[in-house]
Amino acid sequence: MTNAPNFELRQQDAVAFLLGLPDESVDLLVTDPAYESLEKHRAVGTTTRLKQSDGSSNPWFSVFPNARFGELFTEVYRVLKRDTHFYLMCDPETAFIAKPIAEQAGFKFWKPLVWDKGSIGMGYHYRARYEFVLFFEKGKRKLADLGIADVFNIPRIRGGYPAEKPAALSEILIKQSSDEGALVVDPFMGSGSTGVAALGLGRLFLGNDVAGTSLEHARRRLLELGGSEAELLAPAAHVRGQMQLALG
Ligand SMILES: C[S@@+](CC[C@H](N)C(=O)[O-])C[C@H]1O[C@@H](n2cnc3c(N)ncnc32)[C@H](O)[C@@H]1O
């Protein structure tokens, strides 16, 4: 890995983070929001507990409400360059809600890809063995390998960051939809799995999460990989304007 800066991490609400990025500045966006239906699973006591941190009274990670998908996807669409892809990891229930909202924002929806975790999770009926990755396109972009199937068999991560995804899952998506040196963004990065995959493949990574625990976790992983942190993207023009106004 080179010593050139190859990642940057920010701690903001995902939409505020995206609002701060310039138009058409991102080559690929891969993300895995804390979707609302997780609350339903939590309510029956089956899932996703964040270890309580010293500074927090909340033992879960906060949920991103479905009602905010409109503003989220509008910003994702704006920051992506022309002819790019957007991958949204989610459960099947959230897929039905997210798909039309992302189409409304301008994306072409191609299909749900299936992540088969190879073993069942907790639950009471038809216990979950798969999740979806929704495959969206802005403009037109060819996949790197047209021979890849739409089902990925990758074992789930046990005992990691809550709802941690295997970096191998993001690796497939990043290889398929970006070139070396591309800027890959994840506004809900959690443990930074997308960043791990991006750096391993010679891409740049700009990650964000509202939780400090996530930043600590992701930064440690990316530095261990030999990554080097610095500002990768200057703020959008309107944000620079606001900063100048504030400074008088
Ligand atoms: C499902 S986890 C992501 C897991 C990640 N893909 C991984 O492999 O570790 C969702 C993340 O969204 C974060 N989150 C929740 N609400 C957010 C918001 N409004 N803005 C940014 N991040 C948020 C949570 O702190 C959590 O880390």
Ligand as a Chemical Component Dictionary entry (heavy atoms), coordinates in Angstrom:
data_LIG
# 
_chem_comp.id                   LIG 
_chem_comp.type                 NON-POLYMER 
_chem_comp.pdbx_formal_charge   0 
_chem_comp.three_letter_code    LIG 
# 
loop_
_chem_comp_atom.comp_id 
_chem_comp_atom.atom_id 
_chem_comp_atom.alt_atom_id 
_chem_comp_atom.type_symbol 
_chem_comp_atom.charge 
_chem_comp_atom.model_Cartn_x 
_chem_comp_atom.model_Cartn_y 
_chem_comp_atom.model_Cartn_z 
_chem_comp_atom.pdbx_ordinal 
LIG C1  C1  C 0  -25.873 -1.612 10.050 1  
LIG S1  S1  S 1  -24.638 -0.589 10.747 2  
LIG C2  C2  C 0  -23.381 -0.574 9.508  3  
LIG C3  C3  C 0  -22.507 -1.782 9.616  4  
LIG C4  C4  C 0  -21.367 -1.778 8.613  5  
LIG N1  N1  N 0  -21.836 -2.072 7.267  6  
LIG C5  C5  C 0  -20.300 -2.768 9.005  7  
LIG O1  O1  O 0  -19.970 -3.661 8.197  8  
LIG O2  O2  O -1 -19.793 -2.677 10.139 9  
LIG C6  C6  C 0  -25.387 0.985  10.578 10 
LIG C7  C7  C 0  -24.603 2.154  11.123 11 
LIG O3  O3  O 0  -25.383 3.334  10.882 12 
LIG C8  C8  C 0  -25.062 4.276  11.905 13 
LIG N2  N2  N 0  -26.101 5.320  11.916 14 
LIG C9  C9  C 0  -27.345 5.287  12.457 15 
LIG N3  N3  N 0  -28.008 6.440  12.215 16 
LIG C10 C10 C 0  -27.160 7.225  11.500 17 
LIG C11 C11 C 0  -27.265 8.512  10.925 18 
LIG N4  N4  N 0  -28.375 9.258  11.056 19 
LIG N5  N5  N 0  -26.202 8.989  10.229 20 
LIG C12 C12 C 0  -25.057 8.260  10.100 21 
LIG N6  N6  N 0  -24.895 7.031  10.648 22 
LIG C13 C13 C 0  -25.937 6.513  11.311 23 
LIG C14 C14 C 0  -24.957 3.442  13.154 24 
LIG O4  O4  O 0  -24.176 4.098  14.139 25 
LIG C15 C15 C 0  -24.303 2.154  12.620 26 
LIG O5  O5  O 0  -22.910 2.168  12.818 27 
# 
loop_
_chem_comp_bond.comp_id 
_chem_comp_bond.atom_id_1 
_chem_comp_bond.atom_id_2 
_chem_comp_bond.value_order 
_chem_comp_bond.pdbx_ordinal 
LIG C1  S1  SING 1  
LIG S1  C2  SING 2  
LIG S1  C6  SING 3  
LIG C2  C3  SING 4  
LIG C3  C4  SING 5  
LIG C4  N1  SING 6  
LIG C4  C5  SING 7  
LIG C5  O1  DOUB 8  
LIG C5  O2  SING 9  
LIG C6  C7  SING 10 
LIG C7  O3  SING 11 
LIG C7  C15 SING 12 
LIG O3  C8  SING 13 
LIG C8  N2  SING 14 
LIG C8  C14 SING 15 
LIG N2  C9  SING 16 
LIG N2  C13 SING 17 
LIG C9  N3  DOUB 18 
LIG N3  C10 SING 19 
LIG C10 C11 SING 20 
LIG C10 C13 DOUB 21 
LIG C11 N4  SING 22 
LIG C11 N5  DOUB 23 
LIG N5  C12 SING 24 
LIG C12 N6  DOUB 25 
LIG N6  C13 SING 26 
LIG C14 O4  SING 27 
LIG C14 C15 SING 28 
LIG C15 O5  SING 29 
# 
